Amino acid sequence: MKKDQKILFSGIASDNYSSFKTLFENYYGRLCAYVFTITNDYAASEDIVQELFIRFWNGRQKIVIADSVLAYLFRASRNAALNYIRGKANRERLQQNITFKETIIDRDFLEEEEFICFLDECIEALPERSRQVFKLSRVDGLKQKEIAEKLNISIKTIKNQIWKSLQYLKSCLELKDAF
């Protein structure tokens, strides 16, 4: 390590902020330009180099530099840039996956909403008494005996009305599905 770099680094290691500021001012621009050649993103390059200097300052007493400060900074900035590119690729892949899943969910939701609309149309097309029995049975969840008592009709009539309603709804939905 060169003498001036050694003095600069020892000043930083002993919490001398002006030594750190000198290091930052001397190498920030060169490191940004170098990182830009890897990322092709100037804003990201600045962020990466700024983060590098923050980590350098925060770990100043633990960092061991054998060669030169400049070689250390270039190696660290290269690694940070490569990590950024890997992270960016992962974020893009996740975003595509999320967008694909949202599209599937939206499509499923629309199909379900469409089905419910068709079903409502078919139920509304039932004759009045059949619609009333069907809704009490399937929507309100009443038992056949309860429906019979409420409408004052026989359980056999209730069963027959529900069966006819289900047959009609099945054919109605099949017709809707054909279009």
C-alpha positions as CSV (number, residue, x, y, z in Angstrom):
1,M,0.0,0.0,0.0
2,K,1.3,3.5,-0.9
3,K,2.3,5.8,1.9
4,D,-0.4,8.4,1.3
5,Q,-3.1,5.6,1.1
6,K,-1.7,4.1,4.3
7,I,-1.9,7.5,6.1
8,L,-5.4,8.0,4.8
9,F,-6.6,4.5,5.8
10,S,-5.0,4.7,9.3
11,G,-6.7,8.1,9.7
12,I,-10.1,6.6,8.8
13,A,-9.5,3.6,11.1
14,S,-8.9,6.0,13.9
15,D,-12.2,7.8,13.3
16,N,-10.8,10.8,11.4
17,Y,-13.7,12.0,9.3
18,S,-11.6,14.4,7.2
19,S,-9.5,11.4,6.0
20,F,-12.7,9.6,5.0
21,K,-14.0,12.8,3.2
22,T,-10.7,13.0,1.3
23,L,-11.0,9.4,0.3
24,F,-14.6,9.9,-0.8
25,E,-13.8,13.0,-2.8
26,N,-10.9,11.4,-4.5
27,Y,-12.5,8.2,-5.6
28,Y,-16.3,8.7,-5.7
29,G,-16.4,9.8,-9.3
30,R,-14.1,7.1,-10.6
31,L,-16.0,4.4,-8.7
32,C,-19.4,5.6,-10.1
33,A,-18.0,5.5,-13.6
34,Y,-16.6,2.0,-13.1
35,V,-19.9,0.7,-11.6
36,F,-21.8,2.3,-14.4
37,T,-19.9,0.1,-16.9
38,I,-21.4,-2.9,-15.1
39,T,-24.9,-1.7,-14.4
40,N,-25.6,0.7,-17.2
41,D,-27.7,2.7,-14.7
42,Y,-26.2,5.9,-13.5
43,A,-28.6,6.4,-10.5
44,A,-28.0,2.8,-9.4
45,S,-24.2,3.3,-9.8
46,E,-24.4,6.3,-7.5
47,D,-26.5,4.5,-4.9
48,I,-24.1,1.5,-5.0
49,V,-21.0,3.6,-4.5
50,Q,-22.6,5.7,-1.7
51,E,-23.7,2.4,0.1
52,L,-20.1,1.2,-0.4
53,F,-18.7,4.2,1.3
54,I,-21.3,4.0,4.1
55,R,-20.3,0.4,4.7
56,F,-16.6,1.3,4.5
57,W,-17.1,4.0,7.2
58,N,-19.2,1.8,9.4
59,G,-16.8,-1.1,9.2
60,R,-13.6,1.1,9.2
61,Q,-12.1,-0.5,12.3
62,K,-12.7,-4.1,11.2
63,I,-11.6,-3.7,7.6
64,V,-8.2,-5.2,6.7
65,I,-6.5,-3.9,3.5
66,A,-3.5,-5.7,2.3
67,D,-3.0,-4.2,-1.2
68,S,-4.3,-0.7,-1.6
69,V,-7.3,1.2,-0.6
70,L,-8.1,1.9,-4.2
71,A,-7.9,-1.8,-5.2
72,Y,-10.1,-2.7,-2.2
73,L,-12.7,-0.1,-3.2
74,F,-12.8,-1.2,-6.8
75,R,-13.2,-4.9,-5.8
76,A,-15.9,-4.0,-3.3
77,S,-17.8,-1.8,-5.9
78,R,-17.6,-4.6,-8.5
79,N,-19.1,-7.1,-6.1
80,A,-21.8,-4.7,-5.0
81,A,-22.6,-4.0,-8.7
82,L,-22.9,-7.7,-9.5
83,N,-25.1,-8.2,-6.4
84,Y,-27.3,-5.3,-7.7
85,I,-27.6,-6.9,-11.1
86,R,-28.5,-10.3,-9.6
87,G,-31.0,-8.7,-7.3
88,K,-32.5,-6.7,-10.2
89,A,-32.9,-9.9,-12.2
90,N,-34.6,-11.6,-9.3
91,R,-36.9,-8.6,-8.7
92,E,-37.9,-8.6,-12.4
93,R,-38.6,-12.3,-12.4
94,L,-40.7,-12.0,-9.2
95,Q,-42.6,-9.1,-10.7
96,Q,-43.4,-11.0,-13.9
97,N,-44.5,-14.0,-11.8
98,I,-46.7,-11.7,-9.6
99,T,-48.2,-10.0,-12.7
100,F,-48.9,-13.5,-14.2
101,K,-50.6,-14.7,-11.0
102,E,-52.7,-11.4,-10.8
103,T,-53.9,-12.0,-14.3
104,I,-54.9,-15.5,-13.5
105,I,-56.7,-14.4,-10.3
106,D,-58.4,-11.5,-12.2
107,R,-59.6,-13.9,-14.9
108,D,-60.8,-16.5,-12.4
109,F,-62.6,-13.7,-10.5
110,L,-64.3,-12.4,-13.7
111,E,-65.3,-15.9,-14.7
112,E,-66.8,-16.5,-11.2
113,E,-68.6,-13.1,-11.3
114,E,-69.9,-14.0,-14.8
115,F,-71.1,-17.4,-13.6
116,I,-73.0,-15.8,-10.6
117,C,-74.7,-13.3,-13.0
118,F,-75.8,-16.2,-15.3
119,L,-77.0,-18.2,-12.3
120,D,-79.0,-15.2,-11.0
121,E,-80.6,-14.7,-14.4
122,C,-81.5,-18.4,-14.6
123,I,-83.0,-18.3,-11.1
124,E,-85.0,-15.2,-11.9
125,A,-86.4,-17.0,-15.0
126,L,-87.9,-19.7,-12.8
127,P,-91.7,-19.7,-12.2
128,E,-92.7,-17.7,-9.1
129,R,-93.4,-20.7,-6.8
130,S,-90.4,-22.6,-8.0
131,R,-88.1,-19.6,-7.5
132,Q,-89.6,-19.0,-4.0
133,V,-89.0,-22.7,-3.0
134,F,-85.5,-22.8,-4.5
135,K,-84.4,-19.6,-2.7
136,L,-85.8,-20.7,0.6
137,S,-83.9,-24.0,0.2
138,R,-80.6,-23.1,-1.4
139,V,-80.2,-19.4,-0.4
140,D,-81.8,-19.2,3.0
141,G,-80.8,-22.8,3.9
142,L,-84.2,-23.9,5.2
143,K,-85.0,-27.6,5.4
144,Q,-87.8,-29.1,3.3
145,K,-90.1,-29.5,6.3
146,E,-89.6,-25.8,7.3
147,I,-90.3,-24.7,3.7
148,A,-93.5,-26.8,3.6
149,E,-94.7,-25.3,6.9
150,K,-93.9,-21.8,5.8
151,L,-95.6,-22.1,2.4
152,N,-98.3,-24.5,3.6
153,I,-97.5,-27.1,0.9
154,S,-96.4,-30.7,1.1
155,I,-92.9,-31.9,1.4
156,K,-93.4,-34.0,-1.8
157,T,-94.3,-30.7,-3.6
158,I,-91.1,-29.1,-2.2
159,K,-88.9,-32.0,-3.4
160,N,-90.5,-31.8,-6.8
161,Q,-90.1,-28.0,-7.1
162,I,-86.4,-28.2,-6.1
163,W,-85.7,-31.1,-8.5
164,K,-87.4,-29.2,-11.4
165,S,-85.6,-26.0,-10.5
166,L,-82.2,-27.8,-10.5
167,Q,-82.9,-29.4,-13.8
168,Y,-84.0,-26.1,-15.3
169,L,-80.9,-24.3,-13.9
170,K,-78.6,-26.9,-15.3
171,S,-80.0,-26.6,-18.8
172,C,-80.1,-22.8,-18.5
173,L,-76.4,-22.6,-17.5
174,E,-75.5,-25.1,-20.3
175,L,-77.2,-22.8,-22.8
176,K,-75.4,-19.7,-21.4
177,D,-72.1,-21.6,-21.5
178,A,-72.6,-22.5,-25.2
179,F,-72.6,-18.8,-26.1
